[in-house]
Amino acid sequence: MRVAIVGAGASGLQCAHSLLSSKAITPEQLTILEARDRIGGRVHTHEGYDLGAAWVHGTGADWGRRNNNNKKNDYYHNNPMMKLLQKTTPVGALADQHHLRCVCNGNPWMRPQSVLHQASQIQLYQNGDPIDPADPVIPASLREHYTRLEKVTKYGNQLYAQGRGLETAHVSLQEALQQEGGPVQHSLTLFYQHLLECWYGAAASELQLCEFIDELNDEEEHSNDVDDDHQWDTTYSPEGDFYGPHCTLQRGMISVLEPLLCDGVQERVHLGEPVIRMSHTENDTILLETQRGSLFEADCCVLTMPAGCLRDALRQGNFFMTPLSSEKQEAIEFLQMGTYKKVMMTFDHIFWPTEPAFLGMVRSLEASESSKNLGPSLLLDNLWASQGKPCIEAVLFGHDGTWATGKPDEVIRDAVLDFMEEAMGKSDLRPHCIDCHITRWEEDPYSRGAYSSMKLGCLLRHAEDLRQPEWNGRLIFSGEATITEFEGSVHAALFSGMNAKDNVLRLLEREEGAASAKVADQPSNSSDPKILSIA
Ligand SMILES: Cc1cc2nc3c(=O)[nH]c(=O)nc-3n(C[C@H](O)[C@H](O)[C@H](O)COP(=O)(O)OP(=O)(O)OC[C@H]3O[C@@H](n4cnc5c(N)ncnc54)[C@H](O)[C@@H]3O)c2cc1C
């Protein structure tokens, strides 16, 4: 069976590696077509900086210590990234200690109270001054944030109880907050909402209320009059991540993918071969044409193009020369790619606190409206604290990411510096910013966004339809968007690659079954040695 994989990102490489490891096909039967002149896709470590994925979102089982006695629920509890890192860990060492830098002891975006504030992992600024970590405005804003979330969750649960669950896919978090949450008292409350939007890679106006249903099971325990010591954020279970610390990697995210290049995979990658057309032929094979004019024929194709590229291909009209099912077309149209721009600014000296992993900046709604660029909150990763680099990484997502898309570098950089100056009370940051790199995943034709999420109106059936093979089972869809439990992550992409391998093996079994049946149908004196050897 000849297998073509489109895309050499985490999903494509994992699929290729699993297929060759299974020995179901030989390296000669495998072709990987990659549009860019590098492997990795949205994993891109450049000169020590991760321009795409950077975080291991929970290590899962404690690899190296507990991996032998934690086989139960393997799929959901073990981060597959750790298994890969284990392969390049020296004998006697532990993968987490060798490869990882533990930044936070849990999910900082979903659990600001315990993971950020109690561990002193964030310094906040407002109106030109740092906010004292003991300032009562912090617990008051956290309480307001969680109370508002609690109210929208109750509202979502009510709709469900009334049998109106489907509606929750059409109501945005923003609408529900406005309707149920009431006016916001503290501008800092919006910063915690901003963190949540960062985790989902989408603005509250794009997030489905559906995501917030059934998070709270015990109304008594989470009632609004909780005392100040209550861990409010434990009520919001981490979504799409694993147990354990959230970490970055000593050698960058690319070190997760390197083990997948062995066993003949690397030699099968054709770089600089964007696929521009594909079709299902009458003799049940798949033809792929690349921009360079190369033609490839395969018995099966694993397509790992990101959701945004699939949508482009569909709308273009001449990419899928054999039409896809209407369910698939609808699913592709309903998925959205979120924005997540990294504005990586190197300074000639460190003027910010060296210890906390994050800096948070807040300004009033009026100030952000009059500036007409960024919203009222800004999240900065302190790369000095995590990596010893004199660099601040501002992350622009949701509304800010959309605003920045397509804008020139200087405009984006200046908007971020203006915000920082205003919040921190500084007036001279521009000349000290000696380098600035801004990621452009949204504008890139081979990613068309940062990572997928279910936009308003998108239903679980769309996600299921996206996963279904087409063209008599020969066109297999893979990539992070096909794994709803973890969508938008490297681990989702790795899981999708494993699933794609299973689909290829099923197809192979089907073919072998058909070949045996054909042999069985033949007169008993006809024994074609070739066919028998396949069976
Ligand atoms: C800025 C940013 C930050 C992120 N942060 C994190 C993080 O901290 N942790 C985390 O777990 N995840 C993170 N993610 C998400 C993670 O990077 C992705 O979910 C994952 O890498 C997707 O892998 P994939 O193989 O599904 O897709 P991709 O990596 O996009 O691979 C698809 C491949 O297909 C290729 N391709 C596209 N079109 C064609 C074509 N026509 N012909 C041939 N090849 C084509 C592309 O070039 C690409 O190499 C982040 C993503 C971004 C952009």
The ligand as a MOL file (V3000), in Angstrom:
LIG
                    3D

  0  0  0     0  0            999 V3000
M  V30 BEGIN CTAB
M  V30 COUNTS 53 58 0 0 0
M  V30 BEGIN ATOM
M  V30 1 C 1.7470 30.7490 18.2240 0
M  V30 2 C 1.3090 29.3650 18.6160 0
M  V30 3 C 1.4660 28.9510 19.9320 0
M  V30 4 C 1.0900 27.6560 20.2940 0
M  V30 5 N 1.3300 27.2450 21.5660 0
M  V30 6 C 1.1570 25.9440 21.8850 0
M  V30 7 C 1.6650 25.4450 23.1120 0
M  V30 8 O 2.2770 26.1880 23.8880 0
M  V30 9 N 1.4600 24.1350 23.4020 0
M  V30 10 C 0.8060 23.2920 22.5480 0
M  V30 11 O 0.6390 22.1080 22.8710 0
M  V30 12 N 0.3570 23.7460 21.3440 0
M  V30 13 C 0.5380 25.0260 21.0030 0
M  V30 14 N 0.1650 25.4860 19.7680 0
M  V30 15 C -0.5830 24.5740 18.8610 0
M  V30 16 C 0.3280 23.5570 18.1870 0
M  V30 17 O 1.4460 24.2050 17.6420 0
M  V30 18 C -0.4440 22.8650 17.0690 0
M  V30 19 O -1.6860 22.3740 17.5830 0
M  V30 20 C 0.2930 21.6640 16.4750 0
M  V30 21 O 1.6510 21.9550 16.2590 0
M  V30 22 C -0.4070 21.2940 15.1810 0
M  V30 23 O 0.2310 20.2060 14.5540 0
M  V30 24 P -0.3920 19.6370 13.1910 0
M  V30 25 O 0.5370 18.6100 12.7030 0
M  V30 26 O -1.8080 19.2830 13.4290 0
M  V30 27 O -0.4140 20.9030 12.2080 0
M  V30 28 P 0.8270 21.6990 11.6080 0
M  V30 29 O 1.9270 21.7370 12.5920 0
M  V30 30 O 0.3000 22.9830 11.1330 0
M  V30 31 O 1.2900 20.7770 10.4030 0
M  V30 32 C 0.6460 20.8020 9.1580 0
M  V30 33 C 1.7060 20.8210 8.0870 0
M  V30 34 O 1.0510 20.8370 6.8250 0
M  V30 35 C 1.8010 21.6740 5.9690 0
M  V30 36 N 0.9240 22.0920 4.8640 0
M  V30 37 C -0.1070 22.9720 4.8760 0
M  V30 38 N -0.6570 23.0640 3.6650 0
M  V30 39 C 0.0320 22.2270 2.8580 0
M  V30 40 C -0.0630 21.8720 1.4950 0
M  V30 41 N -0.9850 22.4050 0.6780 0
M  V30 42 N 0.8210 20.9760 0.9880 0
M  V30 43 C 1.7560 20.4100 1.7810 0
M  V30 44 N 1.8970 20.7040 3.0750 0
M  V30 45 C 1.0350 21.5930 3.6210 0
M  V30 46 C 2.2510 22.8040 6.8510 0
M  V30 47 O 3.3610 23.4830 6.3010 0
M  V30 48 C 2.5890 22.0650 8.1430 0
M  V30 49 O 3.9470 21.6870 8.2090 0
M  V30 50 C 0.5350 26.7630 19.3420 0
M  V30 51 C 0.3740 27.1940 18.0310 0
M  V30 52 C 0.7600 28.4650 17.6630 0
M  V30 53 C 0.6320 28.8770 16.2250 0
M  V30 END ATOM
M  V30 BEGIN BOND
M  V30 1 1 1 2
M  V30 2 1 2 3
M  V30 3 2 2 52
M  V30 4 2 3 4
M  V30 5 1 4 5
M  V30 6 1 4 50
M  V30 7 2 5 6
M  V30 8 1 6 7
M  V30 9 1 6 13
M  V30 10 2 7 8
M  V30 11 1 7 9
M  V30 12 1 9 10
M  V30 13 2 10 11
M  V30 14 1 10 12
M  V30 15 2 12 13
M  V30 16 1 13 14
M  V30 17 1 14 15
M  V30 18 1 14 50
M  V30 19 1 15 16
M  V30 20 1 16 17
M  V30 21 1 16 18
M  V30 22 1 18 19
M  V30 23 1 18 20
M  V30 24 1 20 21
M  V30 25 1 20 22
M  V30 26 1 22 23
M  V30 27 1 23 24
M  V30 28 2 24 25
M  V30 29 1 24 26
M  V30 30 1 24 27
M  V30 31 1 27 28
M  V30 32 2 28 29
M  V30 33 1 28 30
M  V30 34 1 28 31
M  V30 35 1 31 32
M  V30 36 1 32 33
M  V30 37 1 33 34
M  V30 38 1 33 48
M  V30 39 1 34 35
M  V30 40 1 35 36
M  V30 41 1 35 46
M  V30 42 1 36 37
M  V30 43 1 36 45
M  V30 44 2 37 38
M  V30 45 1 38 39
M  V30 46 1 39 40
M  V30 47 2 39 45
M  V30 48 1 40 41
M  V30 49 2 40 42
M  V30 50 1 42 43
M  V30 51 2 43 44
M  V30 52 1 44 45
M  V30 53 1 46 47
M  V30 54 1 46 48
M  V30 55 1 48 49
M  V30 56 2 50 51
M  V30 57 1 51 52
M  V30 58 1 52 53
M  V30 END BOND
M  V30 END CTAB
M  END
